[in-house]
Amino acid sequence: MKRIILHFLALFFIFPIAHASHNYAAWIEVDHNGGNVYTFRLITLTDPAPALVDRCEVHLSLKDQNGNVVAVLQNVPRQNGTSGTDPVFPSLSCSFPATNGIYTVLVPTGSPTTPIGNSTIKRSVYQAQFSLTQPGTYRIEWTDNAWVSGISNMQNSGSTSLEVYSTFLVDPQLNSNSTPRPQNDSTALVCLGQPFIYSPAWLESNGDSLHFQVTPVVMATGYTYPDLSGGGNFYVDQQLGTLYWLNSNQLGIYAVAIRADEYRNGNWIGTCVFQFLLFTQSGNCTVERDFEAGRKWGISPNPSGGKLEISGLSGAPVFYELLNANGQSVGKGSLNANQPELNLDGFSGGMYFLKIHGLGCQKIILEK
């Protein structure tokens, strides 16, 4: 999975803005540069192809804790990719100092509605600096006119505005305060009936504590969590921010929001809301990326009558958790290369998921 590590200079220019309406993901990062200076960075994933629209610049809105607008950062230019002619759609080329973004394929061809592997997903990064002299809680936000059409767990997604934001505390006693942010690619393929694990690899540069939760998508009407409409069990690890979707069973496109709250000495100091899409697929489904970084490991035999051996382990112990088909924890323990056996003789037949911390999750079928 690619990592995003971007550092840019602040630029403010005036250009007309074309609004893209095919959004796949977005989030905002806040970096404290020292003193009163903060950098605001918006990252989006969009598909300009359906309507042949793109955005060379964006407007960011900065508000205080009462919702009052402190400043509107207008015409913030895109800062990644090449300048000059757009390599895919020349008519969408941006004028200096804005750049054209970077096209990327995010998941394999064959997702259930729009085949992302064939479409022109563009990663865009917009950045600006601002000076804040007054202590307090601030919210930096960006709103665009729509998500993609056909999202399964919200109403009228093609005409539902996408809004992302980060909130942060300005306090001279904090010394430095930058918001948490995901580093790994988002928007992914989920194979029906198979365990899906996605680790955003959250970065917190100040050594603060993080707490994660899945929240409703901002501004979405009739939103439901993916497992309510797509089946299975859907949740996020509250300490690590790793996302799990076990045993999904409905084709569709699902919008997800993960909220990361940052704490220092037990006190809240910042929040990042990360919104993105998941696409489910059935049949011969092979995800091309390893969403949970780690060694390759396996389970044999599988299906099993109850006695399993786990391959690919090292000498150091790893902790595991056994989940039933509903995602409920039914067993915990540790394994290593010298003790790789797992005895499930006492469990009823059916489907289970073996989650090994740091390695990932695999499905187990017990035949009794």
C-alpha positions as CSV (number, residue, x, y, z in Angstrom):
1,M,0.0,0.0,0.0
2,K,1.3,3.4,-0.9
3,R,2.1,5.9,1.8
4,I,1.3,9.6,1.5
5,I,4.1,11.8,3.0
6,L,3.6,15.2,1.5
7,H,5.1,18.6,2.5
8,F,4.2,21.8,0.6
9,L,4.6,25.5,0.7
10,A,1.5,27.7,1.2
11,L,0.1,29.4,-1.9
12,F,-3.0,31.6,-2.3
13,F,-4.1,32.4,-5.9
14,I,-7.4,33.3,-7.6
15,F,-8.6,31.0,-10.3
16,P,-12.0,29.7,-11.4
17,I,-12.8,26.4,-9.7
18,A,-14.4,23.4,-11.4
19,H,-16.2,21.1,-9.0
20,A,-15.9,17.4,-9.4
21,S,-19.0,15.4,-8.4
22,H,-17.5,11.9,-8.4
23,N,-15.8,11.7,-5.0
24,Y,-14.4,8.4,-3.6
25,A,-12.6,9.6,-0.5
26,A,-11.4,12.7,1.3
27,W,-9.7,13.9,4.6
28,I,-8.0,16.9,6.0
29,E,-4.6,17.0,7.8
30,V,-3.5,19.9,10.1
31,D,0.2,20.4,10.7
32,H,1.5,22.8,13.4
33,N,4.5,24.5,11.9
34,G,5.5,26.2,15.1
35,G,4.4,29.4,16.7
36,N,1.1,30.6,15.2
37,V,1.5,29.0,11.8
38,Y,-0.6,26.0,10.7
39,T,-0.7,24.1,7.4
40,F,-4.0,22.7,6.2
41,R,-3.9,19.9,3.7
42,L,-6.9,18.4,1.9
43,I,-6.5,15.0,0.1
44,T,-9.2,13.8,-2.2
45,L,-9.8,10.8,-4.5
46,T,-12.1,11.5,-7.4
47,D,-13.0,10.3,-10.9
48,P,-13.2,13.2,-13.3
49,A,-14.1,10.9,-16.3
50,P,-17.9,10.6,-16.0
51,A,-18.7,14.4,-16.2
52,L,-15.3,15.5,-17.5
53,V,-14.9,17.9,-14.5
54,D,-11.9,18.4,-12.2
55,R,-10.8,20.8,-9.5
56,C,-7.6,22.7,-9.9
57,E,-8.3,24.7,-6.7
58,V,-10.5,24.4,-3.6
59,H,-12.0,26.7,-0.9
60,L,-11.4,25.7,2.7
61,S,-13.4,27.1,5.5
62,L,-12.0,27.8,9.0
63,K,-14.5,28.1,11.9
64,D,-14.2,28.6,15.6
65,Q,-15.8,26.4,18.3
66,N,-19.1,28.3,18.0
67,G,-19.3,27.6,14.3
68,N,-18.4,31.2,13.3
69,V,-16.4,31.5,10.1
70,V,-12.9,32.8,11.0
71,A,-11.6,32.8,7.4
72,V,-12.3,31.3,4.0
73,L,-9.1,30.1,2.3
74,Q,-10.0,30.7,-1.3
75,N,-8.5,29.2,-4.5
76,V,-6.0,26.9,-2.7
77,P,-4.2,25.2,-5.6
78,R,-3.6,21.5,-6.1
79,Q,0.1,20.7,-5.3
80,N,0.8,17.1,-6.5
81,G,1.4,15.7,-10.0
82,T,2.7,17.4,-13.1
83,S,2.0,20.9,-14.4
84,G,1.0,21.7,-17.9
85,T,-1.2,19.3,-19.9
86,D,-3.3,16.7,-18.0
87,P,-1.9,13.3,-19.1
88,V,-5.4,11.7,-19.5
89,F,-7.8,14.6,-20.2
90,P,-6.1,17.6,-21.9
91,S,-9.3,19.7,-21.5
92,L,-8.9,19.4,-17.7
93,S,-5.4,20.8,-17.6
94,C,-4.7,23.2,-14.7
95,S,-2.8,26.5,-15.0
96,F,0.2,27.3,-12.9
97,P,0.7,27.2,-9.9
98,A,-2.0,24.4,-9.7
99,T,-1.0,20.9,-10.9
100,N,-2.9,18.1,-12.4
101,G,-2.9,15.5,-9.6
102,I,-1.9,11.8,-10.0
103,Y,-4.0,9.1,-11.6
104,T,-4.0,5.7,-9.9
105,V,-5.8,2.4,-10.0
106,L,-7.0,1.5,-6.5
107,V,-8.5,-1.9,-6.8
108,P,-8.8,-4.8,-9.3
109,T,-11.2,-4.6,-12.2
110,G,-14.6,-6.1,-11.6
111,S,-16.3,-4.3,-8.7
112,P,-20.0,-4.6,-8.8
113,T,-21.0,-1.3,-10.3
114,T,-18.3,1.1,-11.5
115,P,-15.2,-1.0,-12.2
116,I,-12.6,1.0,-10.3
117,G,-9.7,-0.8,-11.9
118,N,-10.7,0.6,-15.3
119,S,-11.6,4.1,-14.2
120,T,-9.5,7.2,-13.9
121,I,-9.2,7.8,-10.1
122,K,-7.2,10.9,-9.4
123,R,-5.5,11.6,-6.1
124,S,-5.3,15.4,-5.4
125,V,-3.5,17.3,-2.6
126,Y,-4.3,20.9,-1.8
127,Q,-2.4,22.9,0.8
128,A,-2.3,26.3,2.4
129,Q,-0.9,28.0,5.5
130,F,-2.7,30.2,8.0
131,S,-1.7,32.1,11.2
132,L,-3.8,31.6,14.3
133,T,-3.0,34.0,17.1
134,Q,-6.0,33.3,19.4
135,P,-6.2,30.2,21.5
136,G,-9.3,28.0,21.1
137,T,-10.8,25.1,19.3
138,Y,-10.9,25.4,15.5
139,R,-12.5,23.4,12.6
140,I,-11.1,23.3,9.1
141,E,-13.6,21.9,6.6
142,W,-14.3,21.4,2.9
143,T,-17.5,20.7,1.1
144,D,-18.1,19.4,-2.4
145,N,-21.4,19.0,-4.2
146,A,-21.7,15.2,-4.3
147,W,-20.4,11.7,-3.8
148,V,-20.5,9.1,-6.6
149,S,-24.0,7.8,-7.5
150,G,-25.3,4.5,-6.4
151,I,-23.9,4.2,-2.9
152,S,-25.9,1.5,-1.1
153,N,-26.0,2.8,2.5
154,M,-27.2,6.4,1.9
155,Q,-30.0,8.0,0.0
156,N,-29.4,9.9,-3.3
157,S,-25.6,9.8,-2.9
158,G,-25.1,11.4,-6.4
159,S,-26.7,14.6,-5.1
160,T,-25.5,14.3,-1.4
161,S,-22.7,16.8,-0.5
162,L,-19.4,15.4,0.7
163,E,-18.0,17.2,3.7
164,V,-14.8,16.4,5.6
165,Y,-13.2,18.2,8.5
166,S,-10.6,18.2,11.2
167,T,-10.8,20.0,14.5
168,F,-7.8,21.0,16.6
169,L,-6.9,22.9,19.7
170,V,-4.7,26.0,19.6
171,D,-3.0,26.4,23.0
172,P,0.5,27.8,23.6
173,Q,1.0,25.3,26.3
174,L,0.7,22.4,23.8
175,N,4.0,23.4,22.1
176,S,3.1,21.3,19.0
177,N,-0.3,19.9,17.9
178,S,-0.8,18.2,14.5
179,T,-3.9,16.1,13.8
180,P,-3.7,12.4,13.2
181,R,-4.0,11.2,9.6
182,P,-4.2,8.0,7.5
183,Q,-1.2,7.0,5.5
184,N,-2.5,4.1,3.5
185,D,-4.6,4.1,0.4
186,S,-8.4,4.1,0.8
187,T,-11.3,2.9,-1.3
188,A,-11.0,-0.9,-1.6
189,L,-12.6,-4.1,-2.8
190,V,-14.3,-6.3,-0.3
191,C,-14.8,-10.0,-1.2
192,L,-18.2,-11.3,-0.1
193,G,-18.0,-13.9,2.6
194,Q,-14.3,-13.3,3.2
195,P,-12.6,-11.4,6.0
196,F,-11.7,-7.8,5.0
197,I,-9.1,-6.0,7.0
198,Y,-8.0,-2.5,6.2
199,S,-5.3,-0.7,8.2
200,P,-5.1,3.0,7.4
201,A,-1.8,3.1,9.3
202,W,-2.7,6.2,11.3
203,L,0.2,8.6,11.9
204,E,0.3,10.7,15.1
205,S,3.5,12.7,15.0
206,N,3.4,14.1,18.6
207,G,3.2,10.8,20.5
208,D,-0.3,11.4,21.7
209,S,-3.0,8.8,22.3
210,L,-5.6,8.0,19.7
211,H,-9.1,6.7,19.9
212,F,-11.1,5.5,16.9
213,Q,-14.7,5.0,16.1
214,V,-16.9,4.4,13.0
215,T,-19.4,7.3,12.6
216,P,-22.2,8.2,10.2
217,V,-21.0,9.9,7.0
218,V,-21.2,13.7,7.4
219,M,-24.4,15.2,5.8
220,A,-25.7,11.8,4.5
221,T,-29.4,11.3,4.5
222,G,-30.7,7.9,5.5
223,Y,-27.2,6.6,6.3
224,T,-26.8,3.1,7.7
225,Y,-23.6,1.3,8.7
226,P,-22.3,-1.1,6.0
227,D,-23.2,-4.3,7.9
228,L,-26.8,-3.3,8.3
229,S,-27.3,-3.2,4.5
230,G,-24.3,-5.3,3.4
231,G,-24.5,-8.1,6.1
232,G,-21.8,-9.5,8.3
233,N,-20.0,-7.7,11.1
234,F,-18.4,-4.3,10.6
235,Y,-16.2,-2.5,13.2
236,V,-13.0,-0.6,13.8
237,D,-10.3,-1.4,16.4
238,Q,-10.7,1.5,18.9
239,Q,-7.0,1.5,19.7
240,L,-5.4,0.8,16.3
241,G,-7.9,2.2,13.9
242,T,-7.9,-1.0,11.8
243,L,-11.2,-1.6,10.0
244,Y,-12.8,-5.0,9.9
245,W,-15.7,-6.3,7.8
246,L,-16.4,-10.0,8.4
247,N,-18.7,-12.0,6.3
248,S,-20.3,-9.3,4.1
249,N,-23.0,-10.8,1.8
250,Q,-24.5,-8.0,-0.3
251,L,-23.1,-6.5,-3.5
252,G,-22.9,-2.7,-3.4
253,I,-20.9,0.5,-2.8
254,Y,-20.6,1.5,0.9
255,A,-19.6,4.8,2.3
256,V,-17.5,4.7,5.5
257,A,-16.3,7.4,8.0
258,I,-13.6,6.7,10.6
259,R,-13.2,9.3,13.3
260,A,-9.8,9.6,15.0
261,D,-9.7,11.6,18.3
262,E,-6.3,12.7,19.7
263,Y,-5.6,13.0,23.5
264,R,-2.7,14.4,25.4
265,N,-2.5,13.7,29.2
266,G,-6.1,12.6,29.0
267,N,-7.4,15.8,27.4
268,W,-8.8,16.0,23.9
269,I,-6.7,18.1,21.5
270,G,-7.7,17.1,17.9
271,T,-9.9,15.1,15.5
272,C,-9.6,13.8,11.9
273,V,-12.6,12.4,10.1
274,F,-11.6,10.1,7.2
275,Q,-14.3,9.2,4.7
276,F,-14.1,6.7,1.8
277,L,-15.8,4.0,-0.2
278,L,-15.8,0.2,-0.1
279,F,-16.9,-1.9,-3.1
280,T,-18.1,-5.5,-2.5
281,Q,-17.7,-8.3,-5.1
282,S,-18.7,-11.9,-5.4
283,G,-17.4,-14.9,-7.4
284,N,-13.7,-15.2,-8.1
285,C,-12.6,-12.4,-5.9
286,T,-8.9,-11.7,-5.2
287,V,-7.9,-8.5,-3.6
288,E,-4.6,-7.3,-5.1
289,R,-3.3,-5.6,-2.0
290,D,-2.5,-6.8,1.5
291,F,-4.5,-4.5,3.7
292,E,-2.9,-5.6,6.9
293,A,0.9,-5.4,6.7
294,G,2.8,-8.4,7.9
295,R,4.2,-11.8,7.1
296,K,2.3,-14.3,5.0
297,W,0.7,-17.0,7.1
298,G,-1.7,-19.9,6.6
299,I,-4.1,-22.3,8.3
300,S,-4.2,-26.1,7.6
301,P,-6.2,-28.1,7.2
302,N,-9.1,-25.8,6.3
303,P,-11.9,-26.9,6.4
304,S,-11.0,-28.8,9.6
305,G,-12.5,-31.1,12.1
306,G,-11.0,-29.0,15.0
307,K,-7.2,-29.4,15.1
308,L,-5.4,-26.6,13.1
309,E,-1.8,-25.7,12.5
310,I,-0.7,-22.2,11.8
311,S,2.2,-21.7,9.4
312,G,4.4,-18.7,8.8
313,L,4.9,-17.8,12.5
314,S,8.2,-16.7,14.0
315,G,9.7,-17.7,17.3
316,A,8.2,-14.7,19.1
317,P,4.7,-15.2,20.4
318,V,1.7,-13.6,18.6
319,F,-1.7,-13.0,20.1
320,Y,-4.8,-14.3,18.4
321,E,-8.5,-13.9,18.8
322,L,-11.1,-16.3,17.5
323,L,-14.4,-14.7,16.2
324,N,-17.6,-16.4,15.3
325,A,-19.6,-15.7,12.1
326,N,-21.2,-12.7,13.8
327,G,-17.8,-11.2,14.7
328,Q,-18.1,-12.0,18.4
329,S,-15.0,-13.0,20.3
330,V,-15.1,-16.7,21.4
331,G,-11.5,-17.3,22.3
332,K,-8.1,-15.7,22.8
333,G,-4.5,-16.9,23.3
334,S,-1.0,-16.9,21.9
335,L,0.9,-18.9,19.3
336,N,4.5,-19.1,18.0
337,A,6.6,-21.3,15.6
338,N,7.3,-23.8,18.4
339,Q,3.6,-24.0,19.4
340,P,1.6,-23.4,16.2
341,E,-1.3,-25.7,16.9
342,L,-4.8,-24.5,17.7
343,N,-7.4,-27.0,19.0
344,L,-11.0,-26.1,18.3
345,D,-12.5,-29.5,19.2
346,G,-14.8,-27.9,21.7
347,F,-16.4,-25.6,19.2
348,S,-19.5,-26.2,17.1
349,G,-19.3,-26.6,13.4
350,G,-19.6,-23.5,11.2
351,M,-17.6,-20.5,10.1
352,Y,-15.1,-18.7,12.3
353,F,-12.4,-16.0,11.8
354,L,-8.9,-16.3,13.2
355,K,-7.4,-12.8,13.9
356,I,-3.7,-12.7,14.6
357,H,-2.6,-9.3,15.8
358,G,-0.1,-7.7,13.4
359,L,-0.7,-10.4,10.7
360,G,-4.3,-10.2,9.8
361,C,-7.5,-12.4,9.7
362,Q,-8.5,-15.6,7.9
363,K,-11.6,-17.6,7.7
364,I,-11.9,-21.0,9.2
365,I,-14.5,-23.7,8.4
366,L,-15.2,-26.3,11.1
367,E,-16.9,-29.4,9.9
368,K,-18.5,-31.3,12.8
